Amino acid sequence: LDHLRLVSLGMRCWQDIEQYGLRIWFTDPDTGSILHLSRSWQRSEQENSPAATRRLFSFQAGALAGGQIISQAAKRSADGELLLATRNRLSSVVPLSPDAWQMLSAPLRQPGIVALREYLRQRPPACIRPINQVDNLFILPIAECISLGWDSSRQTLDAQVISGEGEDNVLTLSLPASACSPFAVERMVALLQQTDDPVSLVSGFVSFVEGQLTLEPRVMMTKTRAWALDAETAPVAPLPSASVLPVPPTAHQLLMRCQALLIQLLHNGWRYQEQSAIGEAELLANDLTAVGFYRLAHVLGQFRNTESEARVEAMNNGVLLCEQLFPMLQQQG
């Protein structure tokens, strides 16, 4: 890969009993492909050398996570791993700028949460999409933060922000606390609270949490610079106290769990998750029975002993039942 320019999309640090490590994602603006740098080290080294301060190809990880790579000698492996040459300054890193993200196009950069929902709804299920290690990483705009709170029971910072045009344009950001990047949540708080240089774009991984589309932020972009959250190495700001996400009643929570399971199965197919999905459906069916959702519980119970066509019909029936039950619960509430 000659004369390559790679734009950072963010970094995630991790740790287990024996090791700690990181992964940084980049995109090539010309092709839209996503590559990654990954490294791990022994846990015994972590106290003196946190992941964000480690050097990869002579560059500090935090600088790579918040930067752009200009390289004349880069290689990629079959699984998307990026290898850089550092001799004779064949590779260099410059800070990530808002303009760099503005060059990126769909599907990676979306105009708002409404457009992202529509894109996710229309794309093929994962079982028939091209094999790609990363297909849930996106960039979205942020106009303003309307609520921000720390949920101590989940050890998660939640925020609700306006993202793009449309009526249903509130995006939920959720960032769990992590022992290997302990100041990421504090940096997120400070960025969403500042008014002199507000956040305008965010990159992160989207998922459905209890039926709601949620983004776990990796990089937050203001008008002047990029902030890689996991690269923060010092205390920044106190956490807010109140949780901003309402706690749904049990019946509503069960419906959201059911909806999330159906979405997962319809998107990803049964091939690699059959036993786990059947087990989850049966547990959920028991809970649904306990609150009186007998028909929906019966539908989920049909997953085990049915062929593929009957399963598809059962899933469609489940979707229709959820759509009927949600408005009924809202009227009662």
C-alpha positions in Angstrom: 0.0 0.0 0.0 2.0 3.0 -1.3 1.3 6.7 -0.3 -1.5 5.6 2.0 -3.5 8.0 4.2 -5.4 6.4 7.1 -7.8 8.2 9.4 -8.4 7.1 12.9 -11.8 6.0 14.0 -10.9 5.3 17.6 -9.2 2.9 20.1 -10.5 0.4 22.6 -8.3 -0.8 25.5 -8.9 -4.2 27.2 -7.5 -6.5 29.9 -7.9 -10.0 31.3 -6.2 -12.0 34.0 -2.9 -12.5 32.1 -2.7 -9.7 29.5 -3.8 -6.2 28.5 -3.9 -4.6 25.1 -5.6 -2.3 22.6 -7.0 -2.1 19.2 -7.1 1.0 17.0 -9.3 1.3 13.9 -8.5 3.3 10.8 -10.2 3.9 7.5 -8.8 4.6 4.1 -10.8 7.6 2.8 -10.2 6.5 -0.8 -11.6 3.0 -0.5 -13.7 3.1 2.7 -12.0 0.0 4.0 -11.4 -0.4 7.7 -8.0 -1.6 9.1 -6.8 -2.1 12.6 -3.7 -2.2 14.8 -3.8 -4.6 17.7 -1.2 -5.3 20.4 -1.1 -7.0 23.8 1.3 -7.2 26.7 1.7 -9.0 30.0 -0.4 -7.6 32.9 2.7 -7.3 35.0 3.7 -4.3 32.8 0.4 -2.5 32.9 1.0 -0.3 36.0 4.2 1.3 34.6 3.1 1.3 31.0 -0.7 1.8 30.4 -1.9 0.8 27.0 -2.5 4.3 25.7 1.2 5.2 26.4 2.7 2.1 24.7 4.5 2.6 21.4 3.5 0.9 18.2 5.9 1.2 15.2 7.7 4.0 17.2 4.4 6.0 17.6 2.6 6.4 20.9 -0.8 4.6 20.9 -2.7 7.6 22.1 -1.3 9.7 19.2 -2.3 7.0 16.7 -5.8 6.8 18.2 -6.3 10.6 17.8 -4.4 11.0 14.5 -3.9 10.3 10.8 -1.2 8.0 9.4 0.7 9.1 6.3 2.6 6.1 5.1 4.7 5.1 2.0 5.2 1.6 3.3 2.2 0.0 4.8 1.0 -3.6 4.6 -2.3 -5.2 5.5 -2.9 -8.8 6.4 -5.9 -10.9 5.3 -7.8 -10.1 8.5 -7.3 -6.4 8.1 -4.3 -6.0 10.4 -2.2 -3.0 9.6 1.6 -3.2 9.5 3.7 0.0 9.2 7.3 0.6 8.3 9.2 3.2 10.3 12.6 3.3 8.7 13.7 6.5 7.0 10.5 8.2 8.1 8.4 6.1 5.7 5.4 6.7 8.0 4.3 9.7 10.0 1.4 10.7 12.2 -0.4 14.0 12.2 -3.3 15.0 14.5 -6.8 14.0 13.4 -8.9 17.0 12.3 -12.6 17.5 11.6 -11.9 17.9 7.9 -10.5 14.4 7.8 -13.8 12.9 8.9 -15.8 15.2 6.6 -14.1 13.5 3.7 -15.6 10.2 4.7 -18.8 9.0 3.1 -21.7 6.6 3.8 -22.1 4.0 5.1 -19.3 4.9 7.6 -20.3 8.5 8.1 -24.1 9.0 8.5 -26.0 12.3 8.5 -27.9 11.4 11.7 -29.5 8.7 13.8 -32.6 8.6 11.6 -30.5 7.8 8.5 -28.5 5.2 10.4 -31.6 3.4 11.5 -32.8 3.3 7.9 -29.5 2.0 6.7 -29.4 -0.8 9.3 -33.0 -1.7 8.5 -32.3 -2.1 4.8 -29.0 -3.8 4.8 -28.9 -7.6 4.4 -28.6 -9.9 7.4 -25.1 -10.6 8.7 -25.3 -14.2 7.5 -25.3 -13.1 3.8 -23.2 -9.9 4.1 -19.6 -10.0 3.0 -17.3 -11.1 5.8 -16.1 -8.0 7.6 -14.7 -7.8 11.1 -16.2 -4.3 11.6 -19.6 -3.4 10.3 -21.1 -1.7 13.3 -18.7 1.2 13.5 -20.1 4.6 12.4 -19.6 8.4 12.6 -22.6 10.5 13.5 -23.1 14.3 14.0 -24.0 15.8 17.4 -25.9 19.0 17.6 -26.4 19.3 21.4 -26.4 17.2 24.6 -29.8 17.2 26.2 -29.1 14.9 29.2 -26.1 13.4 30.9 -25.9 11.0 33.8 -23.9 8.3 35.6 -25.7 5.0 36.3 -23.7 3.6 39.3 -25.6 0.2 39.2 -24.4 -0.4 35.6 -21.1 1.6 36.0 -22.0 3.3 32.8 -22.1 7.0 31.6 -25.2 7.7 29.5 -26.0 10.7 27.4 -28.8 11.7 25.1 -27.8 13.9 22.2 -29.5 15.4 19.1 -28.0 13.7 16.0 -29.1 14.9 12.6 -32.5 15.9 11.2 -35.9 14.2 11.7 -38.5 13.8 14.4 -36.9 10.8 16.3 -33.4 12.2 16.2 -32.3 11.6 19.8 -29.2 9.3 20.0 -28.2 7.5 23.2 -24.5 7.3 24.0 -23.4 4.8 26.6 -19.8 4.3 27.8 -19.1 1.6 30.4 -16.3 2.3 32.9 -13.2 0.3 32.2 -10.2 -0.4 34.6 -7.8 -0.2 31.7 -9.0 3.2 30.5 -10.3 4.7 33.8 -10.5 8.3 32.7 -12.4 7.8 29.4 -15.8 8.4 31.1 -14.5 11.6 32.7 -13.3 13.0 29.4 -16.7 12.2 27.8 -18.4 14.2 30.6 -16.1 17.2 30.1 -16.5 17.2 26.4 -20.3 17.0 26.5 -20.5 19.8 29.1 -18.2 22.3 27.5 -19.8 25.1 25.5 -16.8 27.0 24.1 -15.7 24.1 21.8 -18.7 21.7 21.7 -18.6 18.2 20.3 -19.8 18.1 16.7 -19.1 14.5 15.6 -18.7 11.1 17.4 -17.4 7.7 16.2 -18.4 4.5 17.9 -19.9 1.1 17.9 -23.7 0.8 17.6 -25.8 -2.0 19.1 -29.3 -2.7 20.1 -29.7 -2.5 23.9 -33.1 -3.6 25.0 -34.5 -2.7 21.6 -32.9 0.8 21.5 -30.1 1.8 19.2 -27.2 2.8 21.3 -23.7 4.0 20.4 -20.5 3.3 22.5 -18.3 6.3 21.7 -14.6 5.9 20.8 -13.6 9.4 19.5 -15.3 12.7 20.0 -14.6 15.5 17.6 -15.0 19.2 18.4 -14.5 22.1 16.0 -10.8 22.2 16.8 -9.6 18.7 17.6 -10.3 15.0 18.2 -10.4 13.3 21.5 -9.8 9.5 21.7 -11.6 8.6 24.9 -9.5 5.6 25.8 -6.3 7.6 25.4 -7.0 9.8 28.4 -4.4 9.1 31.1 -5.3 11.6 33.9 -8.4 12.6 35.9 -10.5 15.2 34.0 -13.9 16.0 35.6 -16.3 14.6 38.3 -19.0 12.3 37.1 -22.7 13.5 37.2 -24.8 11.8 39.8 -28.2 11.1 38.3 -29.1 8.4 35.7 -30.7 9.9 32.6 -32.2 6.7 31.2 -35.7 5.9 32.6 -36.0 2.5 34.2 -38.8 0.7 32.3 -41.4 -1.4 34.1 -40.9 -5.2 34.0 -43.4 -5.8 31.2 -42.0 -3.1 29.0 -38.4 -4.4 29.7 -39.4 -7.9 28.7 -40.9 -6.7 25.4 -37.7 -4.8 24.7 -35.6 -7.9 25.4 -37.9 -9.9 23.0 -37.6 -7.3 20.3 -33.8 -7.2 20.7 -33.6 -11.0 20.3 -35.8 -11.0 17.2 -33.7 -8.1 15.7 -30.5 -10.1 16.4 -31.9 -13.3 14.8 -33.4 -11.5 11.7 -30.1 -9.7 11.1 -27.6 -12.4 11.8 -29.5 -15.6 11.0 -29.5 -18.8 13.0 -26.4 -20.5 11.7 -23.9 -19.6 14.3 -26.2 -18.9 17.3 -28.9 -21.5 17.1 -28.4 -23.2 20.6 -27.7 -19.9 22.4 -30.7 -18.2 20.8 -33.0 -21.1 21.6 -31.9 -21.1 25.2 -32.3 -17.4 25.5 -35.8 -17.6 23.9 -36.9 -20.3 26.3 -35.8 -18.3 29.3 -37.5 -15.2 28.0 -40.7 -17.2 27.3 -40.8 -18.2 31.0 -40.5 -14.5 32.0 -43.2 -13.5 29.5 -45.5 -16.1 30.8 -45.1 -14.8 34.4 -46.3 -11.3 33.3 -49.2 -12.6 31.2 -47.8 -12.5 27.7 -48.9 -16.0 26.9 -49.1 -15.8 23.1 -45.7 -14.2 22.7 -44.2 -16.8 25.1 -45.8 -19.6 22.9 -44.2 -18.1 19.8 -40.7 -18.1 21.3 -41.3 -21.6 22.5 -41.7 -22.7 18.9 -38.1 -22.0 18.0 -36.7 -25.3 19.3 -38.6 -28.0 17.4 -39.3 -26.3 14.1 -37.7 -26.1 10.7 -36.3 -22.9 9.1 -39.5 -21.9 7.4 -41.6 -22.3 10.5 -39.0 -20.4 12.5 -39.2 -17.5 10.1 -43.0 -17.5 10.5 -42.6 -17.6 14.2 -40.2 -14.7 14.2 -42.5 -12.6 12.0 -45.4 -13.4 14.4 -43.2 -12.3 17.3 -42.4 -9.0 15.6 -46.1 -8.4 15.0 -47.1 -9.2 18.6 -44.4 -6.8 19.9 -45.7 -4.1 17.6 -49.2 -4.6 19.0 -48.2 -4.9 22.7 -46.0 -1.8 22.9 -48.8 0.7 22.2 -51.1 -1.1 24.6 -48.5 -0.8 27.4 -48.0 2.9 26.7 -51.8 3.5 26.9 -51.9 1.7 30.3 -48.9 3.7 31.6 
